[in-house]
Amino acid sequence: MAIVDFPELKALLVGPESRGGRLMALDVGTKTIGIATSDVLRTLATPLTTLKRGKLASDLAALAELTAKHEVKALAIGLPLNMDGSEGPRCQSIRQFVANIARHGPPALAALPVVLQDERLSTAAVTRGMIDDYDMSRAQRAERVDAAAAAWILESALARLKQGPG
């Protein structure tokens, strides 16, 4: 499926086949993909794992396995907008990754609707929280920051889905 907006995703998620399924968020980087999932009621976001990027086919296969295992109904993928809201080269990279999911992903993964969620400052916010709240070392943060950033992206997407029309 292609990229959808939040009102369209909301409409897609009310059908009987989509009720009770999880959302999964991806924080796609050049070296890793941070992954988080929601609960089946779509109220909580939880960091799941971080995948080390490899060949596209193996990345998509791993994502397909996770989406099937967690009964995911849609993907929220972080879009790294510039601070002024414009799109730069990283946004183009994310849009290409989404296109690759649709074109080259296993059928169950390629069929999932995708919503792009503004992820400005997600990694910075998560890192700052890890330093302030948990006093984590740099090595400990490196292991967890991508999945935590994906959870931050997912929390933002879940909040937008709960909003009224529009």
Rosetta constraint file for C-alpha pairs under 8 A:
AtomPair CA 1 CA 102 HARMONIC 6.12 0.50
AtomPair CA 1 CA 110 HARMONIC 5.92 0.50
AtomPair CA 1 CA 111 HARMONIC 4.62 0.50
AtomPair CA 1 CA 112 HARMONIC 5.60 0.50
AtomPair CA 1 CA 113 HARMONIC 5.22 0.50
AtomPair CA 1 CA 114 HARMONIC 7.27 0.50
AtomPair CA 2 CA 99 HARMONIC 7.79 0.50
AtomPair CA 2 CA 102 HARMONIC 6.84 0.50
AtomPair CA 2 CA 113 HARMONIC 6.14 0.50
AtomPair CA 2 CA 114 HARMONIC 6.40 0.50
AtomPair CA 3 CA 98 HARMONIC 7.80 0.50
AtomPair CA 3 CA 113 HARMONIC 6.34 0.50
AtomPair CA 3 CA 114 HARMONIC 4.78 0.50
AtomPair CA 3 CA 115 HARMONIC 5.60 0.50
AtomPair CA 3 CA 116 HARMONIC 7.28 0.50
AtomPair CA 4 CA 8 HARMONIC 6.01 0.50
AtomPair CA 4 CA 9 HARMONIC 6.19 0.50
AtomPair CA 4 CA 113 HARMONIC 6.51 0.50
AtomPair CA 4 CA 114 HARMONIC 5.93 0.50
AtomPair CA 4 CA 115 HARMONIC 5.33 0.50
AtomPair CA 4 CA 116 HARMONIC 7.93 0.50
AtomPair CA 5 CA 9 HARMONIC 6.16 0.50
AtomPair CA 5 CA 115 HARMONIC 5.90 0.50
AtomPair CA 5 CA 116 HARMONIC 7.67 0.50
AtomPair CA 6 CA 10 HARMONIC 5.99 0.50
AtomPair CA 6 CA 115 HARMONIC 6.77 0.50
AtomPair CA 6 CA 160 HARMONIC 7.14 0.50
AtomPair CA 6 CA 161 HARMONIC 6.42 0.50
AtomPair CA 6 CA 166 HARMONIC 7.76 0.50
AtomPair CA 7 CA 11 HARMONIC 6.31 0.50
AtomPair CA 7 CA 161 HARMONIC 7.65 0.50
AtomPair CA 7 CA 165 HARMONIC 6.71 0.50
AtomPair CA 7 CA 166 HARMONIC 5.93 0.50
AtomPair CA 8 CA 12 HARMONIC 6.24 0.50
AtomPair CA 9 CA 13 HARMONIC 6.17 0.50
AtomPair CA 9 CA 113 HARMONIC 7.21 0.50
AtomPair CA 9 CA 115 HARMONIC 7.35 0.50
AtomPair CA 10 CA 14 HARMONIC 6.71 0.50
AtomPair CA 10 CA 161 HARMONIC 6.20 0.50
AtomPair CA 11 CA 15 HARMONIC 7.64 0.50
AtomPair CA 12 CA 18 HARMONIC 7.30 0.50
AtomPair CA 13 CA 18 HARMONIC 5.10 0.50
AtomPair CA 13 CA 19 HARMONIC 6.25 0.50
AtomPair CA 13 CA 73 HARMONIC 7.63 0.50
AtomPair CA 14 CA 18 HARMONIC 6.38 0.50
AtomPair CA 14 CA 19 HARMONIC 6.00 0.50
AtomPair CA 15 CA 19 HARMONIC 6.17 0.50
AtomPair CA 18 CA 73 HARMONIC 6.14 0.50
AtomPair CA 20 CA 40 HARMONIC 4.92 0.50
AtomPair CA 20 CA 41 HARMONIC 5.87 0.50
AtomPair CA 20 CA 42 HARMONIC 7.90 0.50
AtomPair CA 21 CA 39 HARMONIC 7.98 0.50
AtomPair CA 21 CA 40 HARMONIC 5.04 0.50
AtomPair CA 21 CA 41 HARMONIC 7.39 0.50
AtomPair CA 21 CA 42 HARMONIC 7.78 0.50
AtomPair CA 21 CA 71 HARMONIC 5.86 0.50
AtomPair CA 21 CA 72 HARMONIC 5.63 0.50
AtomPair CA 21 CA 73 HARMONIC 5.40 0.50
AtomPair CA 22 CA 37 HARMONIC 6.59 0.50
AtomPair CA 22 CA 38 HARMONIC 5.33 0.50
AtomPair CA 22 CA 39 HARMONIC 5.80 0.50
AtomPair CA 22 CA 40 HARMONIC 4.83 0.50
AtomPair CA 22 CA 41 HARMONIC 7.37 0.50
AtomPair CA 22 CA 42 HARMONIC 6.23 0.50
AtomPair CA 22 CA 70 HARMONIC 6.97 0.50
AtomPair CA 22 CA 71 HARMONIC 6.18 0.50
AtomPair CA 22 CA 72 HARMONIC 4.58 0.50
AtomPair CA 22 CA 73 HARMONIC 5.77 0.50
AtomPair CA 22 CA 74 HARMONIC 7.34 0.50
AtomPair CA 23 CA 37 HARMONIC 5.76 0.50
AtomPair CA 23 CA 38 HARMONIC 5.39 0.50
AtomPair CA 23 CA 39 HARMONIC 7.85 0.50
AtomPair CA 23 CA 42 HARMONIC 6.93 0.50
AtomPair CA 23 CA 72 HARMONIC 5.38 0.50
AtomPair CA 23 CA 73 HARMONIC 5.86 0.50
AtomPair CA 23 CA 74 HARMONIC 5.15 0.50
AtomPair CA 23 CA 75 HARMONIC 5.79 0.50
AtomPair CA 23 CA 76 HARMONIC 7.13 0.50
AtomPair CA 23 CA 154 HARMONIC 7.80 0.50
AtomPair CA 24 CA 35 HARMONIC 7.00 0.50
AtomPair CA 24 CA 36 HARMONIC 5.66 0.50
AtomPair CA 24 CA 37 HARMONIC 4.38 0.50
AtomPair CA 24 CA 38 HARMONIC 6.42 0.50
AtomPair CA 24 CA 67 HARMONIC 7.48 0.50
AtomPair CA 24 CA 72 HARMONIC 6.33 0.50
AtomPair CA 24 CA 74 HARMONIC 6.51 0.50
AtomPair CA 24 CA 75 HARMONIC 4.95 0.50
AtomPair CA 24 CA 76 HARMONIC 6.12 0.50
AtomPair CA 24 CA 154 HARMONIC 7.14 0.50
AtomPair CA 25 CA 34 HARMONIC 7.99 0.50
AtomPair CA 25 CA 35 HARMONIC 5.70 0.50
AtomPair CA 25 CA 36 HARMONIC 5.19 0.50
AtomPair CA 25 CA 37 HARMONIC 6.27 0.50
AtomPair CA 25 CA 75 HARMONIC 5.64 0.50
AtomPair CA 25 CA 76 HARMONIC 4.51 0.50
AtomPair CA 25 CA 77 HARMONIC 5.50 0.50
AtomPair CA 25 CA 78 HARMONIC 7.43 0.50
AtomPair CA 25 CA 150 HARMONIC 5.43 0.50
AtomPair CA 25 CA 151 HARMONIC 6.79 0.50
AtomPair CA 25 CA 153 HARMONIC 6.55 0.50
AtomPair CA 25 CA 154 HARMONIC 5.28 0.50
AtomPair CA 26 CA 33 HARMONIC 6.32 0.50
AtomPair CA 26 CA 34 HARMONIC 5.57 0.50
AtomPair CA 26 CA 35 HARMONIC 4.85 0.50
AtomPair CA 26 CA 36 HARMONIC 6.75 0.50
AtomPair CA 26 CA 75 HARMONIC 7.39 0.50
AtomPair CA 26 CA 76 HARMONIC 6.39 0.50
AtomPair CA 26 CA 77 HARMONIC 4.81 0.50
AtomPair CA 26 CA 78 HARMONIC 6.28 0.50
AtomPair CA 26 CA 150 HARMONIC 5.36 0.50
AtomPair CA 26 CA 153 HARMONIC 7.85 0.50
AtomPair CA 27 CA 33 HARMONIC 5.46 0.50
AtomPair CA 27 CA 34 HARMONIC 4.75 0.50
AtomPair CA 27 CA 35 HARMONIC 6.49 0.50
AtomPair CA 27 CA 77 HARMONIC 6.30 0.50
AtomPair CA 27 CA 78 HARMONIC 5.40 0.50
AtomPair CA 27 CA 146 HARMONIC 6.45 0.50
AtomPair CA 27 CA 147 HARMONIC 7.32 0.50
AtomPair CA 27 CA 149 HARMONIC 6.51 0.50
AtomPair CA 27 CA 150 HARMONIC 4.91 0.50
AtomPair CA 27 CA 153 HARMONIC 7.59 0.50
AtomPair CA 28 CA 32 HARMONIC 6.52 0.50
AtomPair CA 28 CA 33 HARMONIC 4.51 0.50
AtomPair CA 28 CA 34 HARMONIC 6.45 0.50
AtomPair CA 28 CA 77 HARMONIC 7.45 0.50
AtomPair CA 28 CA 78 HARMONIC 7.05 0.50
AtomPair CA 28 CA 94 HARMONIC 7.11 0.50
AtomPair CA 29 CA 33 HARMONIC 5.71 0.50
AtomPair CA 29 CA 34 HARMONIC 7.97 0.50
AtomPair CA 30 CA 53 HARMONIC 7.19 0.50
AtomPair CA 31 CA 52 HARMONIC 6.05 0.50
AtomPair CA 31 CA 53 HARMONIC 5.15 0.50
AtomPair CA 32 CA 50 HARMONIC 6.47 0.50
AtomPair CA 32 CA 51 HARMONIC 5.44 0.50
AtomPair CA 32 CA 52 HARMONIC 4.46 0.50
AtomPair CA 32 CA 53 HARMONIC 4.95 0.50
AtomPair CA 32 CA 146 HARMONIC 7.50 0.50
AtomPair CA 33 CA 50 HARMONIC 5.55 0.50
AtomPair CA 33 CA 51 HARMONIC 5.09 0.50
AtomPair CA 33 CA 52 HARMONIC 6.54 0.50
AtomPair CA 33 CA 53 HARMONIC 6.69 0.50
AtomPair CA 33 CA 146 HARMONIC 6.79 0.50
AtomPair CA 33 CA 147 HARMONIC 7.71 0.50
AtomPair CA 34 CA 48 HARMONIC 7.94 0.50
AtomPair CA 34 CA 49 HARMONIC 6.23 0.50
AtomPair CA 34 CA 50 HARMONIC 4.42 0.50
AtomPair CA 34 CA 51 HARMONIC 6.47 0.50
AtomPair CA 34 CA 145 HARMONIC 7.84 0.50
AtomPair CA 34 CA 146 HARMONIC 4.23 0.50
AtomPair CA 34 CA 147 HARMONIC 4.00 0.50
AtomPair CA 34 CA 148 HARMONIC 7.33 0.50
AtomPair CA 34 CA 149 HARMONIC 6.95 0.50
AtomPair CA 34 CA 150 HARMONIC 5.48 0.50
AtomPair CA 35 CA 47 HARMONIC 6.29 0.50
AtomPair CA 35 CA 48 HARMONIC 5.49 0.50
AtomPair CA 35 CA 49 HARMONIC 5.34 0.50
AtomPair CA 35 CA 50 HARMONIC 5.86 0.50
AtomPair CA 35 CA 51 HARMONIC 7.73 0.50
AtomPair CA 35 CA 146 HARMONIC 7.34 0.50
AtomPair CA 35 CA 147 HARMONIC 4.92 0.50
AtomPair CA 35 CA 148 HARMONIC 8.00 0.50
AtomPair CA 35 CA 150 HARMONIC 5.40 0.50
AtomPair CA 35 CA 151 HARMONIC 7.32 0.50
AtomPair CA 36 CA 45 HARMONIC 6.56 0.50
AtomPair CA 36 CA 46 HARMONIC 5.40 0.50
AtomPair CA 36 CA 47 HARMONIC 4.20 0.50
AtomPair CA 36 CA 48 HARMONIC 4.69 0.50
AtomPair CA 36 CA 49 HARMONIC 6.93 0.50
AtomPair CA 36 CA 147 HARMONIC 5.90 0.50
AtomPair CA 36 CA 148 HARMONIC 7.38 0.50
AtomPair CA 36 CA 150 HARMONIC 5.29 0.50
AtomPair CA 36 CA 151 HARMONIC 4.97 0.50
AtomPair CA 36 CA 154 HARMONIC 7.03 0.50
AtomPair CA 37 CA 45 HARMONIC 5.66 0.50
AtomPair CA 37 CA 46 HARMONIC 5.49 0.50
AtomPair CA 37 CA 47 HARMONIC 6.60 0.50
AtomPair CA 37 CA 48 HARMONIC 6.45 0.50
AtomPair CA 37 CA 70 HARMONIC 7.95 0.50
AtomPair CA 37 CA 151 HARMONIC 7.19 0.50
AtomPair CA 37 CA 154 HARMONIC 7.45 0.50
AtomPair CA 38 CA 42 HARMONIC 5.34 0.50
AtomPair CA 38 CA 43 HARMONIC 6.71 0.50
AtomPair CA 38 CA 44 HARMONIC 5.26 0.50
AtomPair CA 38 CA 45 HARMONIC 4.41 0.50
AtomPair CA 38 CA 46 HARMONIC 6.12 0.50
AtomPair CA 38 CA 154 HARMONIC 7.45 0.50
AtomPair CA 39 CA 43 HARMONIC 6.40 0.50
AtomPair CA 39 CA 44 HARMONIC 5.66 0.50
AtomPair CA 39 CA 45 HARMONIC 6.85 0.50
AtomPair CA 39 CA 46 HARMONIC 7.97 0.50
AtomPair CA 42 CA 158 HARMONIC 6.71 0.50
AtomPair CA 43 CA 158 HARMONIC 6.75 0.50
AtomPair CA 44 CA 155 HARMONIC 7.11 0.50
AtomPair CA 45 CA 151 HARMONIC 5.31 0.50
AtomPair CA 45 CA 152 HARMONIC 7.60 0.50
AtomPair CA 45 CA 154 HARMONIC 5.98 0.50
AtomPair CA 45 CA 155 HARMONIC 5.67 0.50
AtomPair CA 46 CA 148 HARMONIC 7.79 0.50
AtomPair CA 46 CA 151 HARMONIC 5.60 0.50
AtomPair CA 47 CA 147 HARMONIC 4.87 0.50
AtomPair CA 47 CA 148 HARMONIC 5.22 0.50
AtomPair CA 47 CA 150 HARMONIC 6.74 0.50
AtomPair CA 47 CA 151 HARMONIC 5.20 0.50
AtomPair CA 48 CA 147 HARMONIC 6.15 0.50
AtomPair CA 49 CA 144 HARMONIC 7.99 0.50
AtomPair CA 49 CA 147 HARMONIC 5.52 0.50
AtomPair CA 50 CA 143 HARMONIC 7.93 0.50
AtomPair CA 50 CA 144 HARMONIC 7.57 0.50
AtomPair CA 50 CA 146 HARMONIC 6.30 0.50
AtomPair CA 50 CA 147 HARMONIC 5.56 0.50
AtomPair CA 51 CA 59 HARMONIC 7.86 0.50
AtomPair CA 53 CA 59 HARMONIC 6.35 0.50
AtomPair CA 54 CA 58 HARMONIC 6.58 0.50
AtomPair CA 54 CA 59 HARMONIC 6.21 0.50
AtomPair CA 55 CA 59 HARMONIC 6.26 0.50
AtomPair CA 56 CA 60 HARMONIC 6.10 0.50
AtomPair CA 57 CA 61 HARMONIC 6.08 0.50
AtomPair CA 57 CA 104 HARMONIC 7.52 0.50
AtomPair CA 57 CA 105 HARMONIC 7.39 0.50
AtomPair CA 58 CA 62 HARMONIC 6.12 0.50
AtomPair CA 59 CA 63 HARMONIC 6.26 0.50
AtomPair CA 60 CA 64 HARMONIC 6.01 0.50
AtomPair CA 60 CA 101 HARMONIC 6.85 0.50
AtomPair CA 60 CA 104 HARMONIC 7.93 0.50
AtomPair CA 60 CA 105 HARMONIC 5.54 0.50
AtomPair CA 60 CA 106 HARMONIC 7.20 0.50
AtomPair CA 60 CA 109 HARMONIC 7.90 0.50
AtomPair CA 61 CA 65 HARMONIC 6.19 0.50
AtomPair CA 61 CA 105 HARMONIC 7.17 0.50
AtomPair CA 61 CA 106 HARMONIC 6.79 0.50
AtomPair CA 62 CA 66 HARMONIC 6.33 0.50
AtomPair CA 63 CA 67 HARMONIC 6.10 0.50
AtomPair CA 63 CA 109 HARMONIC 7.49 0.50
AtomPair CA 64 CA 68 HARMONIC 6.13 0.50
AtomPair CA 64 CA 105 HARMONIC 7.63 0.50
AtomPair CA 64 CA 106 HARMONIC 6.59 0.50
AtomPair CA 64 CA 108 HARMONIC 6.96 0.50
AtomPair CA 64 CA 109 HARMONIC 5.18 0.50
AtomPair CA 65 CA 69 HARMONIC 6.09 0.50
AtomPair CA 66 CA 70 HARMONIC 6.09 0.50
AtomPair CA 67 CA 71 HARMONIC 5.80 0.50
AtomPair CA 67 CA 72 HARMONIC 4.94 0.50
AtomPair CA 67 CA 109 HARMONIC 7.14 0.50
AtomPair CA 68 CA 72 HARMONIC 6.49 0.50
AtomPair CA 68 CA 108 HARMONIC 7.83 0.50
AtomPair CA 73 CA 112 HARMONIC 6.33 0.50
AtomPair CA 73 CA 113 HARMONIC 7.54 0.50
AtomPair CA 74 CA 112 HARMONIC 5.21 0.50
AtomPair CA 74 CA 113 HARMONIC 5.02 0.50
AtomPair CA 74 CA 114 HARMONIC 5.95 0.50
AtomPair CA 74 CA 115 HARMONIC 7.82 0.50
AtomPair CA 75 CA 112 HARMONIC 6.78 0.50
AtomPair CA 75 CA 113 HARMONIC 6.31 0.50
AtomPair CA 75 CA 114 HARMONIC 4.77 0.50
AtomPair CA 75 CA 115 HARMONIC 6.31 0.50
AtomPair CA 76 CA 114 HARMONIC 5.82 0.50
AtomPair CA 76 CA 115 HARMONIC 4.89 0.50
AtomPair CA 76 CA 116 HARMONIC 5.72 0.50
AtomPair CA 76 CA 117 HARMONIC 6.27 0.50
AtomPair CA 76 CA 153 HARMONIC 7.49 0.50
AtomPair CA 76 CA 154 HARMONIC 6.54 0.50
AtomPair CA 76 CA 157 HARMONIC 6.83 0.50
AtomPair CA 77 CA 114 HARMONIC 7.04 0.50
AtomPair CA 77 CA 115 HARMONIC 6.34 0.50
AtomPair CA 77 CA 116 HARMONIC 5.01 0.50
AtomPair CA 77 CA 117 HARMONIC 5.95 0.50
AtomPair CA 77 CA 153 HARMONIC 7.61 0.50
AtomPair CA 78 CA 94 HARMONIC 7.95 0.50
AtomPair CA 78 CA 116 HARMONIC 5.84 0.50
AtomPair CA 78 CA 117 HARMONIC 4.93 0.50
AtomPair CA 78 CA 118 HARMONIC 5.88 0.50
AtomPair CA 78 CA 119 HARMONIC 5.10 0.50
AtomPair CA 78 CA 150 HARMONIC 7.50 0.50
AtomPair CA 78 CA 153 HARMONIC 6.18 0.50
AtomPair CA 79 CA 91 HARMONIC 5.86 0.50
AtomPair CA 79 CA 94 HARMONIC 6.67 0.50
AtomPair CA 79 CA 116 HARMONIC 5.80 0.50
AtomPair CA 79 CA 117 HARMONIC 5.58 0.50
AtomPair CA 79 CA 118 HARMONIC 4.98 0.50
AtomPair CA 79 CA 119 HARMONIC 5.49 0.50
AtomPair CA 79 CA 120 HARMONIC 7.76 0.50
AtomPair CA 80 CA 87 HARMONIC 7.64 0.50
AtomPair CA 80 CA 90 HARMONIC 6.43 0.50
AtomPair CA 80 CA 91 HARMONIC 5.74 0.50
AtomPair CA 80 CA 118 HARMONIC 6.31 0.50
AtomPair CA 80 CA 119 HARMONIC 5.30 0.50
AtomPair CA 80 CA 120 HARMONIC 5.67 0.50
AtomPair CA 81 CA 85 HARMONIC 5.46 0.50
AtomPair CA 81 CA 86 HARMONIC 5.81 0.50
AtomPair CA 81 CA 87 HARMONIC 5.17 0.50
AtomPair CA 81 CA 88 HARMONIC 6.88 0.50
AtomPair CA 81 CA 91 HARMONIC 6.54 0.50
AtomPair CA 81 CA 118 HARMONIC 6.45 0.50
AtomPair CA 81 CA 119 HARMONIC 7.03 0.50
AtomPair CA 81 CA 120 HARMONIC 6.02 0.50
AtomPair CA 82 CA 86 HARMONIC 5.31 0.50
AtomPair CA 82 CA 87 HARMONIC 6.03 0.50
AtomPair CA 82 CA 88 HARMONIC 6.67 0.50
AtomPair CA 82 CA 120 HARMONIC 7.19 0.50
AtomPair CA 83 CA 120 HARMONIC 6.94 0.50
AtomPair CA 87 CA 91 HARMONIC 5.61 0.50
AtomPair CA 87 CA 92 HARMONIC 7.54 0.50
AtomPair CA 88 CA 92 HARMONIC 6.74 0.50
AtomPair CA 89 CA 93 HARMONIC 6.36 0.50
AtomPair CA 90 CA 94 HARMONIC 6.35 0.50
AtomPair CA 91 CA 95 HARMONIC 6.19 0.50
AtomPair CA 92 CA 96 HARMONIC 6.15 0.50
AtomPair CA 93 CA 97 HARMONIC 6.24 0.50
AtomPair CA 94 CA 98 HARMONIC 6.29 0.50
AtomPair CA 95 CA 99 HARMONIC 6.23 0.50
AtomPair CA 96 CA 100 HARMONIC 6.10 0.50
AtomPair CA 97 CA 101 HARMONIC 6.34 0.50
AtomPair CA 98 CA 102 HARMONIC 6.49 0.50
AtomPair CA 98 CA 114 HARMONIC 7.75 0.50
AtomPair CA 99 CA 103 HARMONIC 6.09 0.50
AtomPair CA 100 CA 104 HARMONIC 5.36 0.50
AtomPair CA 100 CA 105 HARMONIC 6.76 0.50
AtomPair CA 101 CA 105 HARMONIC 4.56 0.50
AtomPair CA 101 CA 109 HARMONIC 7.03 0.50
AtomPair CA 101 CA 110 HARMONIC 5.43 0.50
AtomPair CA 102 CA 109 HARMONIC 7.78 0.50
AtomPair CA 102 CA 110 HARMONIC 4.43 0.50
AtomPair CA 102 CA 111 HARMONIC 7.18 0.50
AtomPair CA 103 CA 110 HARMONIC 7.10 0.50
AtomPair CA 104 CA 110 HARMONIC 7.52 0.50
AtomPair CA 105 CA 109 HARMONIC 5.90 0.50
AtomPair CA 105 CA 110 HARMONIC 5.18 0.50
AtomPair CA 106 CA 110 HARMONIC 6.02 0.50
AtomPair CA 107 CA 111 HARMONIC 6.02 0.50
AtomPair CA 108 CA 112 HARMONIC 6.87 0.50
AtomPair CA 117 CA 153 HARMONIC 6.60 0.50
AtomPair CA 117 CA 156 HARMONIC 7.45 0.50
AtomPair CA 117 CA 157 HARMONIC 6.27 0.50
AtomPair CA 118 CA 153 HARMONIC 7.55 0.50
AtomPair CA 119 CA 153 HARMONIC 6.03 0.50
AtomPair CA 121 CA 125 HARMONIC 5.91 0.50
AtomPair CA 122 CA 126 HARMONIC 6.13 0.50
AtomPair CA 122 CA 149 HARMONIC 5.51 0.50
AtomPair CA 122 CA 152 HARMONIC 6.35 0.50
AtomPair CA 122 CA 153 HARMONIC 6.97 0.50
AtomPair CA 123 CA 127 HARMONIC 5.95 0.50
AtomPair CA 123 CA 145 HARMONIC 6.85 0.50
AtomPair CA 123 CA 146 HARMONIC 7.29 0.50
AtomPair CA 123 CA 149 HARMONIC 5.32 0.50
AtomPair CA 124 CA 128 HARMONIC 6.02 0.50
AtomPair CA 125 CA 129 HARMONIC 6.18 0.50
AtomPair CA 126 CA 130 HARMONIC 6.19 0.50
AtomPair CA 126 CA 145 HARMONIC 6.66 0.50
AtomPair CA 126 CA 148 HARMONIC 6.49 0.50
AtomPair CA 126 CA 149 HARMONIC 6.06 0.50
AtomPair CA 126 CA 152 HARMONIC 7.55 0.50
AtomPair CA 127 CA 131 HARMONIC 6.27 0.50
AtomPair CA 127 CA 141 HARMONIC 6.92 0.50
AtomPair CA 127 CA 145 HARMONIC 6.47 0.50
AtomPair CA 128 CA 132 HARMONIC 6.03 0.50
AtomPair CA 129 CA 133 HARMONIC 5.45 0.50
AtomPair CA 129 CA 134 HARMONIC 7.35 0.50
AtomPair CA 130 CA 134 HARMONIC 5.14 0.50
AtomPair CA 130 CA 135 HARMONIC 6.30 0.50
AtomPair CA 130 CA 136 HARMONIC 5.90 0.50
AtomPair CA 130 CA 141 HARMONIC 6.85 0.50
AtomPair CA 131 CA 135 HARMONIC 4.62 0.50
AtomPair CA 131 CA 136 HARMONIC 5.44 0.50
AtomPair CA 131 CA 137 HARMONIC 7.54 0.50
AtomPair CA 136 CA 140 HARMONIC 5.83 0.50
AtomPair CA 136 CA 141 HARMONIC 6.10 0.50
AtomPair CA 137 CA 141 HARMONIC 6.19 0.50
AtomPair CA 138 CA 142 HARMONIC 6.13 0.50
AtomPair CA 139 CA 143 HARMONIC 6.56 0.50
AtomPair CA 140 CA 144 HARMONIC 6.71 0.50
AtomPair CA 141 CA 145 HARMONIC 5.47 0.50
AtomPair CA 142 CA 146 HARMONIC 7.70 0.50
AtomPair CA 144 CA 148 HARMONIC 6.16 0.50
AtomPair CA 145 CA 149 HARMONIC 5.92 0.50
AtomPair CA 146 CA 150 HARMONIC 6.23 0.50
AtomPair CA 147 CA 151 HARMONIC 6.32 0.50
AtomPair CA 148 CA 152 HARMONIC 6.30 0.50
AtomPair CA 149 CA 153 HARMONIC 6.25 0.50
AtomPair CA 150 CA 154 HARMONIC 6.10 0.50
AtomPair CA 151 CA 155 HARMONIC 6.05 0.50
AtomPair CA 152 CA 156 HARMONIC 6.38 0.50
AtomPair CA 153 CA 157 HARMONIC 6.30 0.50
AtomPair CA 154 CA 158 HARMONIC 6.03 0.50
AtomPair CA 155 CA 159 HARMONIC 6.17 0.50
AtomPair CA 156 CA 160 HARMONIC 6.35 0.50
AtomPair CA 157 CA 161 HARMONIC 6.27 0.50
AtomPair CA 158 CA 162 HARMONIC 6.37 0.50
AtomPair CA 159 CA 163 HARMONIC 6.58 0.50
